[in-house]
Amino acid sequence: MIFLLTSGVVVELMSCVGVLVMRHFYDRLHYVGPASTLGAFLIGAALVVQNALKQQGVKSILVVVLLVMISPVLTHATARAARIREFGRLVVLDEERTS
């Protein structure tokens, strides 16, 4: 349990440092992902190991599942909203095209 909790806290702290260090908004979004998925999963797993399937364990499972499902959608929506705010509409630039 201590290993899971420590790993989760380390992931959260590294994500916070990444958000602070990066200069561009889109680069910062890359560091939000691990904090909301991997970090939450590790901390939730530590709670489940400690509390088994008692009320706290079941609640932590539900919270982790919710975070893992909603986080990628929220990150994508945030990036899309930032792109629309930056250009006034959703646009793909010529230098961003792959083919």
Secondary structure as UniProt FT lines:
FT   HELIX           2..21
FT   HELIX           25..34
FT   HELIX           35..39
FT   HELIX           40..51
FT   TURN            52..53
FT   HELIX           55..87
FT   HELIX           94..96
//
